[in-house]
């Protein structure tokens, strides 16, 4: 993994705040001294020159659309993202007031309901309002539906959570604040190998995200000598999962005829419907014998810890779900935001909330450089340049040539018992750059 010393790069927010602090100190120390009058004036001229771009900027209103799954299957992530976005907006307002008085920011938040048809409606609503940069949507299915519209309309989409590899296209109008599915697949296969899993029995949400994640996992797992059972796929519109769980029992029973239970892993690729699937699974004898693995769409899902008996089942089955991870070096940045969100949500926020927070800051820095009326190609080039040098709450945000997050570390989340209640806790970490898996 590319190593970038913290001392070599500083985002614009940090640089300007540092200049402000230094300037104030100089003013304080020299306020009553005529001896240093000329030095003081010289330094003020230097600071004035360094801020010249702020004064000469045309200013204007920075408008950002926000597409979140506040309801529907992805509501747990959408709720976290909504909280982070609103905190970011308040901080950006203060930042602009302090350093860019000619600019203001407004956001319009719309609920996609984790539904592609609704996402299209909400996208068109934002487009008709003249909004040219949208943070969202979250899911790959929604992003797939909106991508051709954004490419046609000259609108920039910045997704905090989409990972489908087929959406990694250089030169389009889509940027993503997380890596694609192959990075997640690499992390999960490292955990499966460490657990000596030989056979994987998948249950998969039948959409672009679920299918591409399964393809990535299957390819990497079979390359290590593992076997992948014929997957059970279910429609995102499913309202009942009894037949899905019965198929899962049949597949696990079949795997048990040739492998011990410790070498068989159930792989659940779901959003919040995973809780209903696990709830039904807990009553099946064979499913109480094998370990269980989840995906990024289910990690830290709040509905699981609210269902006591299902959470205990998940804990006993060592459920582990990989999610794009927190950068340990950025802890001074993300910890205050994490604490604020946790206090308001009553639970640990997921990493996508931090990606959304950074996305709005990057959008702001982009418009400050280009002005609010820049064409789409200028916006894209500026966004890429800002992301290359931005060290946010999610760490370094540099993007690859396809516009996806370039560097990755993955946290594995599982259920543990704390203070007489089940909670999501970090159980492992995988660094894609070093290839090191760490257990907690």
Phi, psi and omega in degrees: 000137179299131180257126182240106180302137183298332183285349185268338184227147178212131180287164186300322180300313181295319182297313182292321178295320178298316179299319180297317180297314180298316181300316181296322179295319180296316180300318182295314185288335186250002189305321184251021184243117176278339182303323185255024184303311183292323176298317180300313181297322178296316179295322179294325176295321178297313180295322178298322179292319182295335180260009186302324181297330178293316185289324184275351180296142183292341181074193180129181181264121174278117181251127178232131172270149179232120176248111184234147172275072184291333173234174181090193187295335181260020189295330180298315178290321181298322179296317178296315181298321179298316179297316182293319180299318183289326174294316179301318181299316179298319180292321179294321177302317179293319179300314179294320179297324181284322192235341182224068188298341179281351183249152170223168179228141173225146178232150174235115183262127178233143181269121177276348181061020183055041186224127185296321180296318178292322179301319178296316178300315182290325175300312180298325177297315180292320179300316182292344175273000179085012180283134187243356174223129183236127171274110185128181357283178183276311189274153179293326178298317178293318181295322177300320180290326185271337185306309180296330178291316180294321177297322179289320189269355182070039179247138180267125176256130178237099184273131178278351191217344183294138182230357185304128185295328182295345179267005176276090185233120179292138173088355179276188183260025182242126170241148181228135186274006178227160177287169181278184189298331184293329176293317178295321179298317179300317181295314182294319180296326176298320179290318179300318179295319179294331178273001182058036175284131181253332183229131180249130180247102187271146167234118196230132171296125188273074173217182185301319180295309182298315183292320180289325177294318177298317179299316180295315179296314183300316181297315182287324182289316179292332177294338177268002180100002180280166178243143178241120180291156174308123186287150170264120181247141179229151180286143175301339180271002179305137175246349179223140187236015180300314182292327178297315181291324178294322174296322179296318177301315180301316182291321178292318177301320179295318180294327181292343179287341182235354180220147172292156184302327182292345181257006181247131178236129171278131181244112184256114178253098189210170164259221187290347176294347177302331180294319178294321179297314179293325179298319177288325182293330185296342181266004182256127186302310184294329180283349175271008181251338191248150176290160185230140180232145179241198184225179182298331181289344183247343181304133181064018178301121188293328184298334181291313183287346176276349179252095191304308186291325178289324177295321177296319176300314180298321179294317180294333179267009177056040179307127177228128182236122179280143175214142174315129196260168175287139176279115181303326180292338181265012184305319177300337179273312187275337184297315178299321178294318178302315181295321180293316179293319181297323179295322182277327182273334185078017180199169180287127178286150178277165185296334182294334175296322180287325175294321178294319177302311179296324181298319180291322176296317179297321176300317179297311181297326178296311181293330177294328179280321188264340193085162188281350184251016183295152177286167188297321181293322176294317177301313182297313180298319180291319179299316178300317181294318178295317181297325181299328186246010185262128177245095187258198180291340177262010179096201178292132186256016182307140182251153175274185185294339178271359180086014177259159178306132187275323187246146187218141163225144184241131172264139173257127181252135177221177182263129174227162184263123179221128177051048177063029178210149175282139178220153171286132180222153175291128180243343180194167177215142177231130179257115183294332180288315182268341184072021184261128174259127180241129178262149177244000000 
